[in-house]
Amino acid sequence: MSAIFIISLIIIIAFSATLFRSTFGFGEALIAVPLLSLFLPIGMAVSLAVMMSILVALVVVIHDHSKIHFHSAKWLILYAFLGIPVGLFILSYGNEAIVKIILGLIIILYAIYSLVGKNTIKLEKDSKIWLFVCGFLSGVLGGAYGANGPPLVVYGNLRQWDAQHFRATLQAYFLPAGLFSMIGYVSEGLINAQILLYFLYSIPVIIFAVFIGRYLNKKIKGNAFYKYVYCGLILIGVVMILNSLFL
């Protein structure tokens, strides 16, 4: 592939993944990484996706900080850091394909249950137990496969956050989590001049997609938001399974 063609593909993927992330608050890594890994080494694909994620989170946090539930985000981040080493252990010693297929099936089944079932558990205020469970599992899944989102969706739904608060609060979580991951990628030598160049080319479309996603996010009202979110989870579960089977 020529350099211009590769850059064009990266720009298209960056825009598409960011638009999904900015609209719903999560999910761009599991869209971007499989697509980027079709023509980039997996280490470069993951590193580039995380750099994109950090930029998205930074723009949203700066622009929509008033919508962030900082107390919830703080505890979710703390408990996620406890789960990340467990995820790294699974990544290092578990069968990646089998675990990703199982995880994808769990995500799909949970999303379908949430779409057709009736959620009777609601939290009027933060619960340390649920913060720990969702934050820790998010760290485990993030450390193993970059799939932080599903447990965060569960907590946001339990707390009945609206679309704007859900989107903003998740970015307050993803920003430090992404920066923490970057430390590891830098130490492993996965960030080089080529990755930085690809990232620089993608910055304009990422910022553009963030604000389009913000507009779409504001247009989604009430229960319709979580219906779209769970459809997004089903998509992510399918992508994880296909990624394990064919890539």
Phi and psi in degrees as GROMACS dihedral restraints (atoms count N, CA, C in turn):
[ dihedral_restraints ]
;  ai    aj    ak    al  type     phi  dphi    fc
    3     4     5     6     1   -76.2    20    10
    4     5     6     7     1   159.4    20    10
    6     7     8     9     1   -62.3    20    10
    7     8     9    10     1   -38.8    20    10
    9    10    11    12     1   -65.1    20    10
   10    11    12    13     1   -40.4    20    10
   12    13    14    15     1   -65.7    20    10
   13    14    15    16     1   -42.6    20    10
   15    16    17    18     1   -62.7    20    10
   16    17    18    19     1   -44.2    20    10
   18    19    20    21     1   -63.3    20    10
   19    20    21    22     1   -39.0    20    10
   21    22    23    24     1   -62.5    20    10
   22    23    24    25     1   -43.2    20    10
   24    25    26    27     1   -62.8    20    10
   25    26    27    28     1   -42.4    20    10
   27    28    29    30     1   -62.5    20    10
   28    29    30    31     1   -41.8    20    10
   30    31    32    33     1   -63.1    20    10
   31    32    33    34     1   -43.0    20    10
   33    34    35    36     1   -64.5    20    10
   34    35    36    37     1   -44.9    20    10
   36    37    38    39     1   -65.4    20    10
   37    38    39    40     1   -42.3    20    10
   39    40    41    42     1   -60.5    20    10
   40    41    42    43     1   -43.3    20    10
   42    43    44    45     1   -65.0    20    10
   43    44    45    46     1   -47.4    20    10
   45    46    47    48     1   -64.0    20    10
   46    47    48    49     1   -47.6    20    10
   48    49    50    51     1   -66.3    20    10
   49    50    51    52     1   -40.2    20    10
   51    52    53    54     1   -67.2    20    10
   52    53    54    55     1   -39.0    20    10
   54    55    56    57     1   -60.5    20    10
   55    56    57    58     1   -43.4    20    10
   57    58    59    60     1   -62.8    20    10
   58    59    60    61     1   -47.9    20    10
   60    61    62    63     1   -62.3    20    10
   61    62    63    64     1   -44.0    20    10
   63    64    65    66     1   -70.4    20    10
   64    65    66    67     1   -30.2    20    10
   66    67    68    69     1   -75.4    20    10
   67    68    69    70     1   -44.3    20    10
   69    70    71    72     1  -108.8    20    10
   70    71    72    73     1   -13.9    20    10
   72    73    74    75     1    99.8    20    10
   73    74    75    76     1   -10.1    20    10
   75    76    77    78     1  -160.4    20    10
   76    77    78    79     1   173.0    20    10
   78    79    80    81     1   101.5    20    10
   79    80    81    82     1    -6.9    20    10
   81    82    83    84     1   -70.1    20    10
   82    83    84    85     1   -30.9    20    10
   84    85    86    87     1   -64.2    20    10
   85    86    87    88     1   -39.7    20    10
   87    88    89    90     1   -78.8    20    10
   88    89    90    91     1    -4.9    20    10
   90    91    92    93     1   -96.0    20    10
   91    92    93    94     1   -46.6    20    10
   93    94    95    96     1   -71.7    20    10
   94    95    96    97     1   -45.7    20    10
   96    97    98    99     1   -61.7    20    10
   97    98    99   100     1   -49.1    20    10
   99   100   101   102     1   -60.6    20    10
  100   101   102   103     1   -37.4    20    10
  102   103   104   105     1   -72.5    20    10
  103   104   105   106     1   -43.9    20    10
  105   106   107   108     1   -64.1    20    10
  106   107   108   109     1   -35.3    20    10
  108   109   110   111     1   -71.3    20    10
  109   110   111   112     1    -7.5    20    10
  111   112   113   114     1   -69.3    20    10
  112   113   114   115     1   -24.7    20    10
  114   115   116   117     1  -136.0    20    10
  115   116   117   118     1     1.8    20    10
  117   118   119   120     1  -124.6    20    10
  118   119   120   121     1   150.3    20    10
  120   121   122   123     1   -56.8    20    10
  121   122   123   124     1   147.7    20    10
  123   124   125   126     1   -59.1    20    10
  124   125   126   127     1   -37.6    20    10
  126   127   128   129     1   -62.2    20    10
  127   128   129   130     1   -41.2    20    10
  129   130   131   132     1   -68.7    20    10
  130   131   132   133     1   -39.3    20    10
  132   133   134   135     1   -62.2    20    10
  133   134   135   136     1   -46.1    20    10
  135   136   137   138     1   -65.6    20    10
  136   137   138   139     1   -44.6    20    10
  138   139   140   141     1   -61.4    20    10
  139   140   141   142     1   -44.5    20    10
  141   142   143   144     1   -64.6    20    10
  142   143   144   145     1   -41.1    20    10
  144   145   146   147     1   -63.4    20    10
  145   146   147   148     1   -38.7    20    10
  147   148   149   150     1   -68.7    20    10
  148   149   150   151     1   -39.3    20    10
  150   151   152   153     1   -62.2    20    10
  151   152   153   154     1   -40.9    20    10
  153   154   155   156     1   -62.3    20    10
  154   155   156   157     1   -42.7    20    10
  156   157   158   159     1   -60.7    20    10
  157   158   159   160     1   -41.8    20    10
  159   160   161   162     1   -63.2    20    10
  160   161   162   163     1   -42.8    20    10
  162   163   164   165     1   -63.4    20    10
  163   164   165   166     1   -44.7    20    10
  165   166   167   168     1   -58.7    20    10
  166   167   168   169     1   -48.9    20    10
  168   169   170   171     1   -61.5    20    10
  169   170   171   172     1   -41.1    20    10
  171   172   173   174     1   -62.5    20    10
  172   173   174   175     1   -46.5    20    10
  174   175   176   177     1   -62.5    20    10
  175   176   177   178     1   -43.7    20    10
  177   178   179   180     1   -67.2    20    10
  178   179   180   181     1   -43.6    20    10
  180   181   182   183     1   -62.2    20    10
  181   182   183   184     1   -42.1    20    10
  183   184   185   186     1   -66.2    20    10
  184   185   186   187     1   -43.5    20    10
  186   187   188   189     1   -80.7    20    10
  187   188   189   190     1   -32.5    20    10
  189   190   191   192     1  -124.3    20    10
  190   191   192   193     1    34.4    20    10
  192   193   194   195     1   -61.8    20    10
  193   194   195   196     1   -26.0    20    10
  195   196   197   198     1   -68.9    20    10
  196   197   198   199     1   -16.4    20    10
  198   199   200   201     1   -92.8    20    10
  199   200   201   202     1    -3.6    20    10
  201   202   203   204     1   -82.5    20    10
  202   203   204   205     1   133.2    20    10
  204   205   206   207     1   -86.8    20    10
  205   206   207   208     1    87.6    20    10
  207   208   209   210     1   -63.5    20    10
  208   209   210   211     1   -36.2    20    10
  210   211   212   213     1   -62.2    20    10
  211   212   213   214     1   -45.6    20    10
  213   214   215   216     1   -64.1    20    10
  214   215   216   217     1   -46.2    20    10
  216   217   218   219     1   -60.8    20    10
  217   218   219   220     1   -40.0    20    10
  219   220   221   222     1   -58.0    20    10
  220   221   222   223     1   -48.5    20    10
  222   223   224   225     1   -74.1    20    10
  223   224   225   226     1   -35.0    20    10
  225   226   227   228     1   -62.6    20    10
  226   227   228   229     1   -40.9    20    10
  228   229   230   231     1   -63.8    20    10
  229   230   231   232     1   -47.2    20    10
  231   232   233   234     1   -58.8    20    10
  232   233   234   235     1   -48.8    20    10
  234   235   236   237     1   -71.1    20    10
  235   236   237   238     1   -29.1    20    10
  237   238   239   240     1   -64.7    20    10
  238   239   240   241     1   -39.8    20    10
  240   241   242   243     1   -61.3    20    10
  241   242   243   244     1   -30.7    20    10
  243   244   245   246     1   -70.8    20    10
  244   245   246   247     1   -29.9    20    10
  246   247   248   249     1   -86.0    20    10
  247   248   249   250     1   -21.4    20    10
  249   250   251   252     1   -58.0    20    10
  250   251   252   253     1   -45.3    20    10
  252   253   254   255     1   -59.2    20    10
  253   254   255   256     1   -34.8    20    10
  255   256   257   258     1   -64.7    20    10
  256   257   258   259     1   -43.0    20    10
  258   259   260   261     1   -62.2    20    10
  259   260   261   262     1   -41.5    20    10
  261   262   263   264     1   -64.0    20    10
  262   263   264   265     1   -35.6    20    10
  264   265   266   267     1   -64.2    20    10
  265   266   267   268     1   -44.4    20    10
  267   268   269   270     1   -61.9    20    10
  268   269   270   271     1   -42.1    20    10
  270   271   272   273     1   -62.0    20    10
  271   272   273   274     1   -38.2    20    10
  273   274   275   276     1   -78.4    20    10
  274   275   276   277     1   -36.7    20    10
  276   277   278   279     1  -117.9    20    10
  277   278   279   280     1   -10.9    20    10
  279   280   281   282     1   -89.3    20    10
  280   281   282   283     1   165.3    20    10
  282   283   284   285     1   -80.4    20    10
  283   284   285   286     1   106.1    20    10
  285   286   287   288     1   -58.2    20    10
  286   287   288   289     1   -46.0    20    10
  288   289   290   291     1   -63.0    20    10
  289   290   291   292     1   -46.7    20    10
  291   292   293   294     1   -64.4    20    10
  292   293   294   295     1   -45.1    20    10
  294   295   296   297     1   -65.3    20    10
  295   296   297   298     1   -39.8    20    10
  297   298   299   300     1   -66.6    20    10
  298   299   300   301     1   -36.9    20    10
  300   301   302   303     1   -65.4    20    10
  301   302   303   304     1   -44.4    20    10
  303   304   305   306     1   -62.5    20    10
  304   305   306   307     1   -44.1    20    10
  306   307   308   309     1   -62.6    20    10
  307   308   309   310     1   -43.9    20    10
  309   310   311   312     1   -59.6    20    10
  310   311   312   313     1   -41.4    20    10
  312   313   314   315     1   -65.8    20    10
  313   314   315   316     1   -40.5    20    10
  315   316   317   318     1   -62.8    20    10
  316   317   318   319     1   -43.8    20    10
  318   319   320   321     1   -61.7    20    10
  319   320   321   322     1   -45.0    20    10
  321   322   323   324     1   -63.1    20    10
  322   323   324   325     1   -46.8    20    10
  324   325   326   327     1   -64.3    20    10
  325   326   327   328     1   -40.4    20    10
  327   328   329   330     1   -64.6    20    10
  328   329   330   331     1   -42.4    20    10
  330   331   332   333     1   -64.6    20    10
  331   332   333   334     1   -42.1    20    10
  333   334   335   336     1   -64.3    20    10
  334   335   336   337     1   -43.2    20    10
  336   337   338   339     1   -59.8    20    10
  337   338   339   340     1   -41.7    20    10
  339   340   341   342     1   -67.8    20    10
  340   341   342   343     1   -31.8    20    10
  342   343   344   345     1   -73.3    20    10
  343   344   345   346     1   -39.2    20    10
  345   346   347   348     1  -100.6    20    10
  346   347   348   349     1   -20.2    20    10
  348   349   350   351     1   -92.7    20    10
  349   350   351   352     1  -178.6    20    10
  351   352   353   354     1  -118.1    20    10
  352   353   354   355     1   117.9    20    10
  354   355   356   357     1   -80.2    20    10
  355   356   357   358     1   113.1    20    10
  357   358   359   360     1   -96.6    20    10
  358   359   360   361     1    -6.3    20    10
  360   361   362   363     1   -98.0    20    10
  361   362   363   364     1   119.3    20    10
  363   364   365   366     1  -130.0    20    10
  364   365   366   367     1   140.2    20    10
  366   367   368   369     1  -109.7    20    10
  367   368   369   370     1   118.0    20    10
  369   370   371   372     1   -76.5    20    10
  370   371   372   373     1   -24.0    20    10
  372   373   374   375     1  -145.7    20    10
  373   374   375   376     1   170.5    20    10
  375   376   377   378     1   -60.4    20    10
  376   377   378   379     1   140.2    20    10
  378   379   380   381     1  -116.8    20    10
  379   380   381   382     1   121.5    20    10
  381   382   383   384     1   -60.8    20    10
  382   383   384   385     1   -34.7    20    10
  384   385   386   387     1   -64.8    20    10
  385   386   387   388     1   -49.2    20    10
  387   388   389   390     1   -69.4    20    10
  388   389   390   391     1   -34.9    20    10
  390   391   392   393     1   -60.9    20    10
  391   392   393   394     1   -42.6    20    10
  393   394   395   396     1   -65.7    20    10
  394   395   396   397     1   -49.7    20    10
  396   397   398   399     1   -59.4    20    10
  397   398   399   400     1   -50.9    20    10
  399   400   401   402     1   -70.8    20    10
  400   401   402   403     1   -41.6    20    10
  402   403   404   405     1   -65.5    20    10
  403   404   405   406     1   -45.9    20    10
  405   406   407   408     1   -63.1    20    10
  406   407   408   409     1   -47.0    20    10
  408   409   410   411     1   -63.7    20    10
  409   410   411   412     1   -35.3    20    10
  411   412   413   414     1   -62.5    20    10
  412   413   414   415     1   -41.8    20    10
  414   415   416   417     1   -63.9    20    10
  415   416   417   418     1   -41.7    20    10
  417   418   419   420     1   -61.6    20    10
  418   419   420   421     1   -50.6    20    10
  420   421   422   423     1   -67.6    20    10
  421   422   423   424     1   -36.1    20    10
  423   424   425   426     1   -67.9    20    10
  424   425   426   427     1   -43.9    20    10
  426   427   428   429     1   -64.5    20    10
  427   428   429   430     1   -34.1    20    10
  429   430   431   432     1   -83.6    20    10
  430   431   432   433     1   -44.8    20    10
  432   433   434   435     1  -139.7    20    10
  433   434   435   436     1     8.4    20    10
  435   436   437   438     1    71.5    20    10
  436   437   438   439     1    19.2    20    10
  438   439   440   441     1  -104.7    20    10
  439   440   441   442     1    56.2    20    10
  441   442   443   444     1   -63.2    20    10
  442   443   444   445     1   -29.9    20    10
  444   445   446   447     1   -60.7    20    10
  445   446   447   448     1   -48.3    20    10
  447   448   449   450     1   -53.3    20    10
  448   449   450   451     1   -47.4    20    10
  450   451   452   453     1   -63.6    20    10
  451   452   453   454     1   -30.4    20    10
  453   454   455   456     1   -69.1    20    10
  454   455   456   457     1   -35.1    20    10
  456   457   458   459     1   -61.7    20    10
  457   458   459   460     1   -42.3    20    10
  459   460   461   462     1   -58.7    20    10
  460   461   462   463     1   -47.8    20    10
  462   463   464   465     1   -67.4    20    10
  463   464   465   466     1   -42.2    20    10
  465   466   467   468     1   -59.8    20    10
  466   467   468   469     1   -38.0    20    10
  468   469   470   471     1   -69.0    20    10
  469   470   471   472     1   -41.8    20    10
  471   472   473   474     1   -60.5    20    10
  472   473   474   475     1   -37.4    20    10
  474   475   476   477     1   -84.3    20    10
  475   476   477   478     1    -5.9    20    10
  477   478   479   480     1    59.2    20    10
  478   479   480   481     1    40.5    20    10
  480   481   482   483     1   -68.4    20    10
  481   482   483   484     1   142.5    20    10
  483   484   485   486     1   -78.3    20    10
  484   485   486   487     1   175.9    20    10
  486   487   488   489     1   -58.7    20    10
  487   488   489   490     1   -42.5    20    10
  489   490   491   492     1   -69.2    20    10
  490   491   492   493     1   -43.1    20    10
  492   493   494   495     1   -68.6    20    10
  493   494   495   496     1   -38.2    20    10
  495   496   497   498     1   -60.8    20    10
  496   497   498   499     1   -50.3    20    10
  498   499   500   501     1   -60.2    20    10
  499   500   501   502     1   -47.6    20    10
  501   502   503   504     1   -68.8    20    10
  502   503   504   505     1   -42.1    20    10
  504   505   506   507     1   -65.7    20    10
  505   506   507   508     1   -39.3    20    10
  507   508   509   510     1   -64.5    20    10
  508   509   510   511     1   -33.3    20    10
  510   511   512   513     1   -69.4    20    10
  511   512   513   514     1   -33.6    20    10
  513   514   515   516     1   -65.2    20    10
  514   515   516   517     1   -25.4    20    10
  516   517   518   519     1   -78.8    20    10
  517   518   519   520     1   -47.1    20    10
  519   520   521   522     1   -68.7    20    10
  520   521   522   523     1   -28.0    20    10
  522   523   524   525     1   -62.6    20    10
  523   524   525   526     1   -56.9    20    10
  525   526   527   528     1   -67.5    20    10
  526   527   528   529     1   -33.6    20    10
  528   529   530   531     1   -63.5    20    10
  529   530   531   532     1   -41.3    20    10
  531   532   533   534     1   -66.4    20    10
  532   533   534   535     1   -42.2    20    10
  534   535   536   537     1   -63.2    20    10
  535   536   537   538     1   -38.6    20    10
  537   538   539   540     1   -62.5    20    10
  538   539   540   541     1   -42.3    20    10
  540   541   542   543     1   -64.7    20    10
  541   542   543   544     1   -37.5    20    10
  543   544   545   546     1   -60.6    20    10
  544   545   546   547     1   -34.5    20    10
  546   547   548   549     1   -58.1    20    10
  547   548   549   550     1   -43.5    20    10
  549   550   551   552     1   -66.7    20    10
  550   551   552   553     1   -40.5    20    10
  552   553   554   555     1   -66.8    20    10
  553   554   555   556     1   -39.1    20    10
  555   556   557   558     1   -64.6    20    10
  556   557   558   559     1   -43.5    20    10
  558   559   560   561     1   -64.8    20    10
  559   560   561   562     1   -26.8    20    10
  561   562   563   564     1   -90.2    20    10
  562   563   564   565     1     1.3    20    10
  564   565   566   567     1    73.3    20    10
  565   566   567   568     1    23.7    20    10
  567   568   569   570     1   -85.1    20    10
  568   569   570   571     1   -12.2    20    10
  570   571   572   573     1  -100.9    20    10
  571   572   573   574     1   114.4    20    10
  573   574   575   576     1  -130.4    20    10
  574   575   576   577     1  -177.9    20    10
  576   577   578   579     1   -62.0    20    10
  577   578   579   580     1   -35.8    20    10
  579   580   581   582     1   -65.9    20    10
  580   581   582   583     1   -44.1    20    10
  582   583   584   585     1   -62.8    20    10
  583   584   585   586     1   -42.2    20    10
  585   586   587   588     1   -62.6    20    10
  586   587   588   589     1   -37.7    20    10
  588   589   590   591     1   -65.4    20    10
  589   590   591   592     1   -45.5    20    10
  591   592   593   594     1   -59.5    20    10
  592   593   594   595     1   -41.1    20    10
  594   595   596   597     1   -65.2    20    10
  595   596   597   598     1   -42.8    20    10
  597   598   599   600     1   -60.9    20    10
  598   599   600   601     1   -40.3    20    10
  600   601   602   603     1   -64.6    20    10
  601   602   603   604     1   -30.5    20    10
  603   604   605   606     1   -86.9    20    10
  604   605   606   607     1   -13.6    20    10
  606   607   608   609     1   -56.2    20    10
  607   608   609   610     1   -48.9    20    10
  609   610   611   612     1   -58.0    20    10
  610   611   612   613     1   -43.9    20    10
  612   613   614   615     1   -72.4    20    10
  613   614   615   616     1   -30.5    20    10
  615   616   617   618     1   -63.5    20    10
  616   617   618   619     1   -48.6    20    10
  618   619   620   621     1   -63.6    20    10
  619   620   621   622     1   -41.0    20    10
  621   622   623   624     1   -60.0    20    10
  622   623   624   625     1   -45.7    20    10
  624   625   626   627     1   -67.0    20    10
  625   626   627   628     1   -32.9    20    10
  627   628   629   630     1   -59.1    20    10
  628   629   630   631     1   -44.2    20    10
  630   631   632   633     1   -78.3    20    10
  631   632   633   634     1   -29.2    20    10
  633   634   635   636     1   -65.5    20    10
  634   635   636   637     1   -44.3    20    10
  636   637   638   639     1   -62.0    20    10
  637   638   639   640     1   -37.2    20    10
  639   640   641   642     1   -62.0    20    10
  640   641   642   643     1   -42.0    20    10
  642   643   644   645     1   -62.9    20    10
  643   644   645   646     1   -45.9    20    10
  645   646   647   648     1   -65.1    20    10
  646   647   648   649     1   -38.4    20    10
  648   649   650   651     1   -60.1    20    10
  649   650   651   652     1   -40.1    20    10
  651   652   653   654     1   -68.4    20    10
  652   653   654   655     1   -24.4    20    10
  654   655   656   657     1   -80.5    20    10
  655   656   657   658     1   -16.1    20    10
  657   658   659   660     1   -88.7    20    10
  658   659   660   661     1   121.1    20    10
  660   661   662   663     1  -113.8    20    10
  661   662   663   664     1   147.5    20    10
  663   664   665   666     1    56.2    20    10
  664   665   666   667     1  -140.0    20    10
  666   667   668   669     1   -66.4    20    10
  667   668   669   670     1   -19.9    20    10
  669   670   671   672     1   -60.8    20    10
  670   671   672   673     1   -31.8    20    10
  672   673   674   675     1   -59.5    20    10
  673   674   675   676     1   -50.5    20    10
  675   676   677   678     1   -70.2    20    10
  676   677   678   679     1   -25.9    20    10
  678   679   680   681     1   -63.6    20    10
  679   680   681   682     1   -43.5    20    10
  681   682   683   684     1   -65.2    20    10
  682   683   684   685     1   -39.8    20    10
  684   685   686   687     1   -61.8    20    10
  685   686   687   688     1   -44.6    20    10
  687   688   689   690     1   -69.7    20    10
  688   689   690   691     1   -32.2    20    10
  690   691   692   693     1   -63.3    20    10
  691   692   693   694     1   -37.9    20    10
  693   694   695   696     1   -63.7    20    10
  694   695   696   697     1   -37.9    20    10
  696   697   698   699     1   -64.2    20    10
  697   698   699   700     1   -40.7    20    10
  699   700   701   702     1   -60.3    20    10
  700   701   702   703     1   -43.8    20    10
  702   703   704   705     1   -59.0    20    10
  703   704   705   706     1   -44.1    20    10
  705   706   707   708     1   -63.6    20    10
  706   707   708   709     1   -43.3    20    10
  708   709   710   711     1   -60.2    20    10
  709   710   711   712     1   -42.5    20    10
  711   712   713   714     1   -63.5    20    10
  712   713   714   715     1   -43.5    20    10
  714   715   716   717     1   -61.9    20    10
  715   716   717   718     1   -41.4    20    10
  717   718   719   720     1   -62.6    20    10
  718   719   720   721     1   -43.0    20    10
  720   721   722   723     1   -66.2    20    10
  721   722   723   724     1   -47.3    20    10
  723   724   725   726     1   -62.9    20    10
  724   725   726   727     1   -38.2    20    10
  726   727   728   729     1   -62.1    20    10
  727   728   729   730     1   -38.8    20    10
  729   730   731   732     1   -71.6    20    10
  730   731   732   733     1   -34.9    20    10
  732   733   734   735     1   -81.0    20    10
  733   734   735   736     1   -33.9    20    10
  735   736   737   738     1  -119.3    20    10
  736   737   738   739     1   -12.9    20    10
